[in-house]
């Protein structure tokens, strides 16, 4: 994206096949990191009517990019990276 993307443009870097709710993401991070995360749900109005948008990565695919790692493995790699930098 840095080398081939257009200046001022934005690109979705995502895996459209891995849609996840924020609560599920928090629980996954908590499980992987072995850290207890306290979650307070402040969103109560119409929460069952929310429509999840389909993420389009067509724009960045034209630059030759495609998702190659799962969400879980991406979180593991990210946590390992930051833990190696802290200690």
C-alpha distance (Angstrom), angle and dihedral (degrees) to the residues before:
residue distance angle dihedral
X1 . . .
X2 3.79 . .
X3 3.79 92.9 .
X4 3.81 101.1 33.7
X5 3.81 104.7 25.3
X6 3.77 125.1 99.7
X7 3.80 119.1 -105.0
X8 3.81 111.5 -101.4
X9 3.81 94.4 15.4
X10 3.79 125.2 121.7
X11 3.79 124.9 -142.0
X12 3.80 132.2 -162.5
X13 3.77 110.4 -126.8
X14 3.77 101.9 -169.4
X15 3.74 145.9 110.0
X16 3.81 105.9 -110.5
X17 3.81 89.2 -162.2
X18 3.81 92.3 64.1
X19 3.79 106.4 65.2
X20 3.79 111.7 167.8
X21 3.79 136.4 173.7
X22 3.80 118.9 -119.0
X23 3.82 90.8 -115.1
X24 3.81 89.9 53.3
X25 3.81 90.6 48.4
X26 3.81 91.6 50.5
X27 3.80 91.2 49.0
X28 3.82 91.3 47.9
X29 3.81 91.9 50.6
X30 3.81 90.0 46.6
X31 3.80 91.8 51.3
X32 3.81 95.2 46.1
X33 3.81 95.4 43.7
X34 3.80 93.0 41.3
X35 3.81 87.4 -132.5
X36 3.78 122.2 132.2
X37 3.78 110.7 -120.8
X38 3.80 120.7 -164.9
X39 3.78 112.2 -147.4
X40 3.78 124.2 -164.0
X41 3.78 115.1 -167.2
X42 3.80 108.7 -145.4
X43 3.80 94.5 165.1
X44 3.79 108.1 88.7
X45 3.82 107.2 135.6
X46 3.81 112.7 94.3
X47 3.80 92.7 -18.4
X48 3.79 91.5 147.9
X49 3.81 92.1 53.6
X50 3.80 96.3 57.5
X51 3.80 114.1 125.8
X52 3.79 114.7 -149.0
X53 3.78 112.2 -135.9
X54 3.78 118.3 -127.6
X55 3.78 107.6 -118.1
X56 3.77 114.8 -131.2
X57 3.79 119.1 -148.9
X58 3.80 94.8 170.6
X59 3.81 92.4 111.3
X60 3.81 94.6 56.2
X61 3.80 92.7 39.5
X62 3.81 86.8 63.8
X63 3.82 86.3 62.7
X64 3.81 90.3 55.6
X65 3.81 98.9 -98.4
X66 3.79 125.2 132.3
X67 3.82 133.2 164.1
X68 3.79 111.4 -90.9
X69 3.78 104.2 166.9
X70 3.80 132.8 56.8
X71 3.78 122.2 -116.9
X72 3.81 91.3 -112.4
X73 3.81 93.6 51.0
X74 3.80 90.5 45.0
X75 3.80 90.6 54.8
X76 3.80 91.3 47.2
X77 3.81 91.3 50.9
X78 3.81 91.9 46.5
X79 3.80 93.4 49.8
X80 3.82 91.4 46.6
X81 3.82 90.7 49.6
X82 3.79 94.2 52.0
X83 3.80 93.3 42.6
X84 3.80 89.9 53.7
X85 3.82 90.4 51.9
X86 3.80 95.4 48.3
X87 3.79 99.2 51.5
